[in-house]
Amino acid sequence: LCERVGFIGLGNMGSRMADNLFKAGYSVVVHDINHDVMKAFSDKGFLTKNSPLGVAEESDTVITMLPSSAHVMDVYMGPEGILNHGDQVRSRLFIDSSTIDPQTSRKVSAAVAATILNGGSAMLDAPVSGGIISAENGTLTFMVGGSEEAYRSARPLFLSMGKNVIYCGGPGTGSAAKICNNLAMAVSMLGVSEAFSLGQSLGIGAATLTEIFNSSSARCWSSDTYNPVPGVMEGVPASRNYDGGFATKLMAKDLNLAAISANEVGARSPMTSSAQKIFTELCDRGFETKDFSCVFRHYFHGKDE
Ligand code: NAD
């Protein structure tokens, strides 16, 4: 493979994704504002650059994996951002895998199309499902919005970091899919937790109720794969004091994006509002780094705390 891939944002997820691209044989050039991270990548043999523009000058495709919309705007539109000297940019394909709101994805996509003109350019929003372990094992699911042609050309890249790649439609639809998935996951976790808590108060044990849910109509990922009640399932965060897994603060962030998006399009979203309030409260109470299934213990079950 002679294709050179730029990677910006080498945090929990991005560092592992960049490693997998490297292992797949791509030449990878990286940037992060954290100097320790840059040093570690340079020691591993990656080419490092001091700015997003520096990366885009050197690579055919640029992938970003950043904390939030503001960081993505900065990397594209900031003073040393990719679009600031569009004429110097070698890259023609831009992939943003950060979880951000669809409106920002569309804004950046339009700015790329307007700025990087010669030779044609494309932007894909391609957020991921699956956490640090999936990023490490290369088993992420990518949800991709943008032109179908660009999606097809990027499939080999996605498949060296993940195992499922789903095309969602035009710009912003990948981000929309991600937000909707996590909204549904949050609400199902709340529903299961509330039901287990009520069940226990009414005298039915969690193990029995789980058996019933999982062979009845309440069965879902939160009951049969990621059960929030300690001791019911092995290998889930609930059985190791809610350590590891998907942090409550990331769930609160994603629900905030869902709330903003719902507001922008005027969608009714009472469940989003309730879920956002509950997960934000858990963060305020100090559980922001615990797995989000801790809502069972610290919100429903621990009502007397
Ligand atoms: P992280 O905070 O660990 O990493 C972000 C990295 O971006 C950091 O290394 C930071 O230094 C760097 N950065 C910030 N601003 C920058 C800038 N202007 N230029 C260059 N680098 C910059 O975050 P993460 O856990 O890797 O998550 C990244 C994205 O993936 C987020 O949008 C998150 O919501 C999403 N996501 C995370 C998970 C997860 O389980 N952690 C799962 C799915 C999706």
Residues whose N, C-alpha, C, O or C-beta is under 5 A from the ligand:
A	BS01	NAD	G9 L10 G11 N12 M13 G14 H31 D32 I33 N34 M65 L66 P67 S68 H71 D74 S97 S98 T99 V128 G130 G131 I132 G245
